[in-house]
Amino acid sequence: MRAGVAWWFPALLAAACIPGAWAAPQALPEAAPGAGPDPGPDYLAIGDAAFGAADFQGAADAYARFSPIEIEPRAQNRLAVSYFMLGRERDAEGTFRLATSRGPDLAAAFNNLGALYYSREDFGDAEDRFRDAAERDPANPNIQDNLHAARYARENRSRSTAVAAALRGANPRLVQRIVGDFLRVEFLITPEMQAEIDDFELRGDVFLARKMFEDAVIEYERALGIDEYNPFIMNKLGLAYLQLQEFDEAEDWYRDVLRVNPHYVPALNNLGSVEQARNRFDRAMRYYSDALEIQPDYSVVLQNVGALLFAMERYEEGLQFYIQAIRADPTILDADDEGGLPTLAQAARANEAMTNFYMAKVFANIGDADRTMSSLYRAVEEGFDDAELLSDAVFGLLVEDPRFQQLLMTLQSE
């Protein structure tokens, strides 16, 4: 639950009950007579340096110089991580809770509280906290992997607890690594099973790249037979079915992805692609809007909205979404499907002539004269014949281009 306006009062009460959550600063030497005020050591910088060097005792000592209302939530999260890695689990939990209360949008604190629960084998609570983190930072790969790990462990408890027991001697916290301010947990599966999953997934990826979609389906389903809650492989399987135009199967797999991670933007985008391929434009737009609400600068979704608006003959609006997509990713118009993750939608287009004309405007906006001309040629082939529209200022880069001059003369003479 997010903190209300009076977060500070319960936070202070909690801090008073947490052993080690705040250590009073030690007295500093008095300044020499006549000297200016001594600012003292920069404990925040000292703590950050120690944390970056994995000196968790040094980090905890420095961060604990601050009271709970003085320390910023980012540093409070690092203090909690330091306690956790030192085995001070009760102090860590209380300090993580303070960090989530004082920094309600701090995804790292929610994620790391989830990692603490995961280390206790409280996999359901861990999954809930990882979901909270994903709501705040949906594109973070550490959170996505942790959600996957928690769901697998929750659904395969006996197998996962056996793996955890084998790991604890060398890794008692079940932390795979620390990435910035985020803890990434160990995936509790045997190495032999993981090797099988990786092998099936790799073969599926090869078949998908070769457009051997039926073979890709077989390999991905074999991988999911071992790790049935892997959202990344589910999403690729959905793409394979989409390419086979088996839309119901594709939709089912994308929905399964969202049951594991409701904030997984590629799956929302891909559901939009399914509906766009079915020419259900209103439904497609809803999925794209949901995706953009979570991640407003996701270039593939922006491009798909542009294509959808073109298909709906709302060309000027579609052009603006294409321009936004290019700003978010200047290479988006060069990209193919991204490894089975987000898909570029395809749908029947009501007016190919105008669609190609507006694609020419898209390419002109990025200064690509060759693809601007190619799109104009295709527009003319599809029946475009309005020479006046070529006077748009966006085509100024082609004024001296003989191809454009010839095309303009041809249209004006008809």
N, C-alpha and C positions, 0 to 999 in steps of 0.2 A: 504494500500500500504506500502511495506517495505521501510524504509528509505534508501537513497543513501549515498554516501560517505560524503556528506556535511550536515549530519543530524544536526550538532551542531548549525549551523547558524539560521535556522528557529526555532529550539528548543529554543534558547535564545530569539528570538523575541517573541515567544509565551509566554515564561515565563514572559517577561516584561509586557505583557498585561493581565496576570491572577492575579486578586486580591488574595493575600494571598499565592500565589504559592511559594514565597520565602520570608522569613523574615530575615533581616540582623542580624547576631549574636550580642548578647549583649556583652559589654565590660567586660572582666574578671579582677579580682583583680590582681594588680601587684605582682610579685614574691618578696619575702623577700630578702633583700641584702645578697649576698653570696650564695643564694639557686640556685639549678639547674633550667633549664627551666621547667615551669609548663605546662604539656601537656593539662591541662584542662579536663573538663568532656568528657566522651565518649558518645556523643549524639546518635550515631548509636545504641549502646548497650542500652541506656536509652529508645530510641524509640522502639526498639524491645521488651524490657521488658514490656513497657506500652501497646504496641499493643497486645502482648500475653495475657495480663490481661484485654483486651477490654477497656482499658483507652484511648479512641481515642483522647481526648483533649491532654493528656500527650504525646501520640505518635506524634500527629501533631506538637506540640510545639518543640519536640526534632528533628524530621526529617526536619522541616522547618529551622533549623539552617544552613543547607547546601544549597549552591546555586544549581541550576538545573544541572550544569555540574560537581559538586562535588559529588552529591548523586548517589549511585549506583541504577540501574533500579529496583532492588528488593525492596529497601527501598522506592523508588519513588512510586512504586505501593502501598506499605503500607500507605504512606502519602495520596495518593488519596483515598484509602479505608477509612482512618480516616476522611478525609473531607466529604466523602459521608455519612458515618454513623452519622456525626455531622450535616448533613443537608446543608453543603456548596457545593451544587451540581455543581455550575459553576466552583469553584476551583477544585473539584474532576474531572470533565470532562477534564479540561485542563491538569491536572497532569497525568491522565491516558494516555492522548494522548502523553505527553512527555515520559512516561514510554514505550509505544509501539514503539515510534520512536527511543529511545536510547537502548531499549532491544527488537529488532524485533523478537526474538525467545522466549520471555517471555509470555507463555500462560496465566498466571494469569492476566496480565494486559489487554489482549484482552477480556478474560472472564469477568473481573470485569467492563470493559467499557460496555460490553453487559448487565450486571446486572443493570447498571445505566440507560441505554436506556429502559430496561424492566420495571424499576420502573416508568418511564415516560409513559409507555404503548405504546412505540414505538417498537412494537414486531418484525417488519420486520428488523429494524436496529439491534435490540438485537440478532436476529437469525444470522445475517451476522457476528457479532463479535464473537458469540459462535462458528460459523464455523471456523473463523480464529483461535480461541483457539484450537479447535479440530484438526486442521491441525498440530499444534505444539505439542500437547499432547493428542494423540488419545485415550489412554487408561484411561484418567482421568475420574472417575465416576461423579465428580461434573459438568464437562463440558458436558458429555453425558446427564445428567439429565436436565441441563439448555437448551440444544438444544431441547430436547423433550418438555420442558415447553414452550419455545418460539414458537415452531411450533404449538402446541395445541392452545396457546393464539391467535396467528395470524389467525388461521383458525376458531376460535370460539370466536371472539372479544366481542360480546355483552354479552355472558355468562361469559367470563373471566373478563371483566371490572366490571361486577356486583360483582363478587367474590372479586376483588381487592378493590372495594369501601368498602366492609364489613371488609376487613383486615386492611385498612389503619389506623384506629384509634389506634390500638395496634402495628402495624408494618408498618409505613409510607414508608419504603424503599422496602417493599416486599422481604426482605432477610430472607430466612429460617434459615440459619446459615452460619458461616464463618469456613471453613475447611482449616487450614494453611493459605495460601495467597489467597485462592479462596472464592468468594462469591457464595453461592448456593441460587437460587431464589425460591420463593414459587410457587408451581404448582397451577394454578388458576382454581381449580375445586371444586365443593361442596364436603363436607365430605361424604355425602350420595352417590354421584356418585363414589367417590374413593373407598368406602367400597364395592360397587358392583363390580368394576373392580378387586379389590384384591380377592374377593371371587371367581369370575370366573377364574382368573389366577391360584389361588391355586388349584382349582379342576382340571384345565388343567394340572398342574404340577404333580398332583397325578396320573392322567390317563397316562401321558407320562412315568412316572417312572414304571408304571405297564404294559407298552407296549400296552395300550388300545388306540391306536393312533386315531381311528375315534372319540372316545369320547373326546379326548384331543382337536381335531380340533373344535368340537362343542363349548367347553368352551372358548377356545382362541378367536374364532370368536365372541362370546357373549361379551367378554371383549373389543374387538376392535370395537364393535358396539357403545360403549360409548366413548372410547379413541382411535380413528382411526389412530392416529399418534404415537402410542407407539412402538418404534423400538424394545424393548426387547420382547414384546409379539409377534410382527410380526415375529421375528427371531425364537421364539419357535414354532409358527405355521408353519413356513417353515420346521423346523425339523420334526414335526409330518407328514407333507406331504411327506418329503423325506423318512421317515421310511415306509410310505405306498407305496413308489415307484411311487408317483405321481409327477414326476420330473418337469413338467411344472408349476404346482401350487407352488411347493417349490421355483422354480426359481423366479416366480412373487413376492412372499412375500419377498425373500431376496433382490430383486431389490427395493422394496418399502422401506425396511430398509435404503438402501443407498440413497434414495431420502431425507430422514430425516437427516441422518448423513453419508456423503460420506466417512468418515474416520473410519467407524465402522468395525474393522478388523474381528470380528467373522462372519459377513455377507459375506465379501469377501472370507473368508475361506470356508464358507458353499456353496457359489456358485461354488467354486472349487470342493467341495465334490460332488455336483450335476453332474458336468461335468465328474468327475472321475467315478461316478457310471454309467454314460452313455458311459464310455470308450472313451470319447473325451479328450485324454490326453493333447494335445497341449492347448486347452482352459482351462483345469484345471490348468495347469502350469502357464498360464497368470494370473489367479485369485490369485493363491498362491504367485506369484511374486509381484503382487500389494499389497497384504497383508503384505509381508515381507519388502517391501519398506517403509511402514508406521511403522511397528513394527518388527524390524529384529530378536528379540529374542522371538517371540511368539511360544511357544513350540508345540502347537497343529498343527500349520501350518508347522513347521519344520518336525514334524513326518509325516504329510500328504505328503509333498514333498518326504520324504524318501520312503513312501509306493508307491507313484506314480512312482518314479524312479525304484523301484523293479519291478513294473508291466511292465515297459518299458525295463526290463532286463539290466538296467544300475546300476548294483549292488554296485559297489565300490562307486559311487557317492551317491547312496541312503544310504549306510552305514554311510557316513560322515554326512548326514542330520539327521539321527537317533542319532548319537553321539552329534550333536549340540542341538537337542531337549532335550536329557538327561541332558546336561550341564545347559540348561535353566530351566529345571524342572526335578529333579531326580525322581519324582514320576510319570512322564508322562506315562510310560508303565504300571502303575497300574490303570490309570484313565479310567473311563467310560465316556460317553458323559457328558459334564459339564453343567447340568441343562438346556439343550436346547440351549446353546450358541454356542461354537464352536463344530463342529462334526469331528470325526475321520473318514476319508474317507474309503470306501470299493470299490474294483474294481476287476474284473476278473484278475487273475494273470497267466501270460503265462507259467511260469515254477515254479510249487509249490515246487519242490525239491530244487532248488537253492534259492528260496525265504526263505524257512525254514532254509537252511544252513546259509544264511546271517543274519537271525533273531537270529540264535545261536551266530553269531559273535557279534551282538548287545548286547545280554545278557552277553556274556563273557566280553565285554568291561566294564560292570558295576559290574563284579564279582559275577553274579548270576548263580551258578553252576547248580542248579536244572532246571531253565528255559533254560539254555544252552543245557542241556541234552535232555529236552523235545523237543526242536526245532530240535536237531540232529536226535532224533528218528523219528519225523515227516518227516524230509528230507529223511531219508532212506526209510520210508514207501512209499514216493512219487517217489522213484527211484534213490536217490542219492547214488553213489557207488565209489566216488573218494577218496580213503583213503589218498592220498598224501595231499589233501587240509586240512586234520586234523592236519598236522604238522605246521600249522600257529601258530606263537608265541602267538596269542590271546587266544589259548586254553591251555596255560601253566597252568592255574589254575586247569585243569582237569587231569594233567599228573598222579597223584597218585590216581585218582578216579577210582575204579574198574568198574564202569559203562562205563566210557570212554575207558578203556583198553579193555573191552570185545567187545565194539562196533568196535574199531579199528581192533581187531583180526578178527572179523567177516568179515569186509570189505576187509582185506588183504587176507583172505582165498578164497574169491570169484573170 
